[in-house]
Amino acid sequence: MTPSAACGALLLGAGFGRRFGGDKRLASFRGSTVAEQTSAVYRSVFAHLRIVIRAEDDGLRERLAVHSGSLVSSQDAHLGMGHSLAAGMQDLTWEWVFVGLLDMPMVQPETLRQLRDAALAQTTPAIIRPRHTNPQNGQGVSGHPVGWHRYYFNELQRCQGDEGARRLLRRYSGEIIEIAVDDAGVHLDIDRPEDLTAYNSPQ
């Protein structure tokens, strides 16, 4: 296995997005959909890609099957993101997993490569998290995807509820390595229809 093949991405896309007023994952975005754009960016960088969706997502499954590696159906998605994360983590054999969100299509491939390479350069277990600093006000924001060494996989497989992995990030705060990135896409998600208007223009 080559070094880059030891690293994969897990995209969580089983949420309900109620504030959007529809299925934002299938909303039009730059010639395709939000979900397809996000998965394409990750697929261009990571050797492995797994996406968690809901069991009833037939339309989304059909679209993503053409573009993605493996799709995982979360039977307990309605119970919170933690259950979707746990479902996606089952039986992973990678050295590193980068956990991202399917409604964040603005992240750049260069950023993902930077994060992947930072993880593969580590010689001990760690958590890799991107941090973008607004040049106008100097404020920094941590974002996604978050990279986890396999040391943490067992605990990620047991996540529950709405918190996702936040509890583990607090527990292992001293093991987080923040990587400065010049990419606001690590914290820009599609939450409301107006976000599509703001982000939909080609770069």
C-alpha positions in Angstrom: 0.0 0.0 0.0 1.4 3.4 -1.0 1.4 6.1 1.7 -1.5 8.0 0.1 -3.5 4.9 -0.2 -3.5 4.6 3.6 -5.6 7.6 3.9 -9.3 8.0 3.0 -12.3 10.3 3.5 -15.6 9.7 5.1 -18.4 12.2 4.1 -21.4 12.4 6.4 -24.5 13.1 4.3 -27.4 11.5 6.3 -28.7 14.7 7.9 -32.1 16.1 7.3 -31.2 19.8 6.6 -34.6 21.1 7.8 -33.6 24.7 7.7 -33.0 24.5 4.0 -36.6 23.7 3.3 -35.8 20.8 0.9 -33.1 18.3 0.1 -30.0 20.5 -0.1 -27.8 17.6 -1.1 -29.7 17.5 -4.4 -29.8 21.2 -4.9 -28.2 22.5 -8.1 -24.6 23.6 -7.6 -22.2 24.6 -10.4 -23.5 22.3 -13.0 -24.3 19.3 -10.8 -25.6 19.1 -7.2 -24.2 19.9 -3.8 -23.5 16.3 -3.0 -21.9 15.5 -6.3 -19.6 18.5 -6.2 -18.5 17.7 -2.7 -17.8 14.0 -3.4 -15.9 14.9 -6.6 -13.6 17.2 -4.8 -12.8 14.5 -2.2 -12.5 11.8 -4.8 -9.9 13.8 -6.6 -7.6 13.7 -3.6 -8.2 10.6 -1.5 -7.6 7.1 -2.5 -10.7 5.9 -0.7 -14.0 7.6 -0.3 -17.0 6.5 1.7 -20.3 8.4 2.0 -23.0 7.9 4.6 -26.6 8.5 3.5 -30.0 7.6 4.8 -31.6 4.3 3.9 -34.5 6.0 2.0 -32.1 8.1 -0.2 -32.8 6.3 -3.5 -32.4 9.4 -5.6 -29.2 10.5 -4.0 -27.8 6.9 -4.0 -28.4 6.7 -7.8 -26.5 10.0 -8.4 -23.6 9.2 -6.1 -23.1 5.7 -7.2 -21.7 6.9 -10.5 -19.1 9.2 -8.8 -18.2 7.7 -5.5 -16.5 4.7 -3.9 -18.8 3.1 -1.3 -22.1 4.2 0.1 -23.2 3.4 3.6 -26.9 3.6 4.6 -27.4 4.7 8.2 -30.5 3.2 9.7 -30.3 5.4 12.7 -29.6 8.8 11.0 -32.7 10.3 12.7 -31.0 9.8 16.0 -28.2 12.2 15.2 -24.9 12.7 13.4 -23.0 10.5 15.9 -24.9 7.4 14.7 -24.1 8.3 11.1 -20.5 8.6 11.9 -20.4 5.3 13.7 -22.1 3.6 10.8 -19.5 5.0 8.4 -16.6 4.0 10.6 -17.4 0.3 10.7 -14.7 -2.0 9.2 -12.4 0.8 8.1 -8.9 -0.5 7.4 -7.2 2.8 6.6 -4.4 4.4 8.6 -6.2 7.7 8.5 -9.8 8.9 8.0 -10.7 12.4 7.2 -14.3 13.1 8.3 -16.1 15.7 6.2 -19.6 16.9 5.5 -21.5 16.3 2.3 -23.0 19.8 2.3 -19.6 21.6 2.2 -18.7 21.7 -1.5 -16.5 24.8 -1.3 -13.4 23.1 0.2 -10.5 23.1 -2.3 -8.6 20.1 -3.5 -5.3 21.8 -2.6 -6.5 22.1 1.0 -7.4 18.4 1.1 -4.0 17.5 -0.2 -2.4 19.7 2.4 -4.3 18.1 5.2 -3.7 14.5 3.8 0.0 15.1 3.5 0.2 16.6 7.1 -1.4 13.4 8.4 0.8 11.1 6.6 3.9 12.9 7.9 2.9 12.2 11.5 4.9 9.5 13.3 2.5 9.2 16.3 -1.3 9.1 16.6 -2.9 12.6 16.2 -5.9 14.5 15.0 -5.5 16.9 12.1 -7.9 19.8 11.9 -7.8 22.7 9.4 -8.0 26.3 10.6 -8.7 29.3 8.4 -7.9 32.8 9.5 -9.9 35.7 8.1 -7.3 38.2 6.7 -9.7 41.1 7.3 -10.2 40.6 11.1 -7.6 38.1 12.1 -10.1 35.7 13.5 -9.5 32.0 13.1 -12.1 29.3 12.5 -11.6 25.6 12.7 -13.3 23.5 10.1 -13.7 20.2 8.2 -12.6 17.7 7.3 -11.0 16.4 10.5 -8.4 13.7 10.2 -8.2 10.9 12.7 -5.5 8.3 13.0 -6.6 4.7 13.3 -5.8 4.9 17.1 -9.1 6.6 17.5 -11.2 4.4 15.3 -12.7 2.3 18.0 -14.1 5.3 19.8 -15.4 6.8 16.6 -17.3 3.6 15.9 -19.2 4.0 19.1 -20.3 7.7 18.6 -24.0 8.4 19.2 -26.4 11.3 19.4 -26.2 14.8 17.8 -22.6 15.6 18.9 -20.8 13.6 16.3 -17.2 13.5 17.3 -17.2 16.8 19.3 -16.9 14.9 22.6 -13.8 13.1 21.4 -12.3 16.4 20.2 -12.7 17.7 23.7 -11.2 14.6 25.3 -8.2 14.6 23.0 -7.8 18.3 22.6 -4.1 18.0 23.5 -3.6 15.7 20.5 -5.1 18.0 17.9 -2.7 19.5 15.3 -4.3 22.5 13.6 -3.1 23.1 10.1 -3.3 26.7 8.8 -5.1 26.8 5.5 -5.9 29.6 3.1 -9.4 28.3 2.3 -12.7 29.5 3.8 -14.3 26.4 2.3 -13.3 24.4 5.4 -16.1 26.2 7.3 -18.6 27.2 4.6 -21.6 24.9 4.4 -24.9 25.0 2.6 -27.4 25.7 5.4 -30.1 27.8 3.7 -31.1 28.5 0.1 -29.4 31.9 0.2 -26.1 30.1 0.8 -26.5 28.6 -2.7 -26.9 32.0 -4.2 -23.8 33.2 -2.4 -21.6 30.3 -3.3 -23.0 29.1 -6.7 -21.1 31.5 -8.9 -18.1 29.8 -10.7 -14.7 30.7 -9.3 
